[in-house]
Amino acid sequence: MVCTVRGLVKTYPAARGRRGAPATPAVRASDGIDLDVVRGEVFGLLGPNGAGKSTLVRQLTGLLRPDEGRVRVLGHDLVRHPERAARLLGYLGQDSTALDELTVSLAAETTARLRGLETRAARAARDAVIEELGLGEVAGRPLKKLSGGQRRLACVAAALVGERPLLVLDEPTSGMDPVARRAVWAAVDRRRAERGVTVVLVTHNVIEAETVLDRVAVLDRGRVIACDTPAGLKALVADEVRLELVWRTEPPLDVPEVAALRKAAEACRAAGGSGRRWTLRLPPDDARAAIAAVTGGPAFAALDDFTLATPSLEDVYLALGGRAEGADGLVKA
Ligand SMILES: Nc1ncnc2c1ncn2[C@@H]1O[C@H](COP(=O)(O)OP(=O)(O)OP(=O)(O)O)[C@@H](O)[C@H]1O
């Protein structure tokens, strides 16, 4: 086992409001979390904004001390010895400004040196990761002068450089274009395949979650509400399909079938079932009947588009009772 978490509890204390700002209540951001991550797997943490994902990974990396519970990484107790984390894992936080003044090249080289590589080895590792992530053109520029996506990519390069048996990446691809995202996932996958590196990954992006992750823990309000393979999680909602309807302007609610569907759309409001775009989760037969109703009758003129899809992790998340406002974040990211 690379990483074991038992009974993890972390409460951020209440804060008094200052200068007219409202007081904030205490938040139990980790509420009794148990997790086991095995060697060589890409383990995802999925959940809405504020679910407690970053709080969890910051405790996994020794940066935040839990109130209760145990964190063991590669045999080390990181609650008692948080300083050991730096030797064991490569961490990419949500916003990393520490490297801002350095050039991409120096950021990678310095990190490699800090991880114990000799000068020559550090330079070789630097060149390899810059090439691997397609950063060659911007290698000589300081991070603070790069675009958001390039900057993030440079931080990924620094997180990956050197040989760490565990990588903890908090939304590594946020703000990146598809080419950069693909390069990051390929780099992660290569480390897993060639070196047996284990990866713990926070992501909002459901598509990514389905393609790169071996297992996923779904977090909600500081608790793990499900943990399985993407396929295993999807089996939870296998008897449903997702129907999306897009209306040209206002939905024709005077058509009885449409008015009836609105109720189902509101039940799925979390996924955007209001306004012009409706998302419905229905048993296959009901979805077929709904399509017949909106494409065959007077509603058709008002319909712009529709799609029918098998369930995604997002549907699983909703079926598990995830919060409405969070699901949006899951889809967009
Ligand atoms: N330093 C802090 N002080 C007080 N409360 C905090 C602090 N950091 C996080 N929180 C609260 O703890 C909860 C969990 O936050 P956390 O950042 O772990 O969530 P997250 O799942 O990573 O969210 P996101 O997807 O938005 O990054 C939230 O309610 C948040 O407001």
The ligand as an ORCA input file, in Angstrom:
! r2SCAN-3c Opt
* xyz 0 1
  N      -7.823     27.900      5.094
  C      -9.134     27.695      5.256
  N      -9.801     28.255      6.294
  C     -11.104     28.053      6.476
  N     -11.875     27.268      5.696
  C     -11.282     26.670      4.654
  C      -9.883     26.847      4.370
  N      -9.577     26.136      3.264
  C     -10.717     25.541      2.877
  N     -11.750     25.860      3.696
  C     -13.131     25.339      3.604
  O     -13.075     23.923      3.714
  C     -13.947     23.301      2.776
  C     -13.153     22.392      1.868
  O     -12.285     23.183      1.059
  P     -11.301     22.535     -0.007
  O     -10.484     23.628     -0.586
  O     -10.624     21.384      0.600
  O     -12.333     21.991     -1.102
  P     -12.080     21.454     -2.572
  O     -12.877     20.223     -2.696
  O     -10.636     21.362     -2.848
  O     -12.735     22.614     -3.445
  P     -12.377     23.161     -4.915
  O     -12.917     22.175     -5.856
  O     -13.133     24.436     -4.964
  O     -10.902     23.343     -4.992
  C     -14.662     24.443      2.072
  O     -15.895     24.640      2.709
  C     -13.758     25.617      2.267
  O     -14.506     26.817      2.292
*
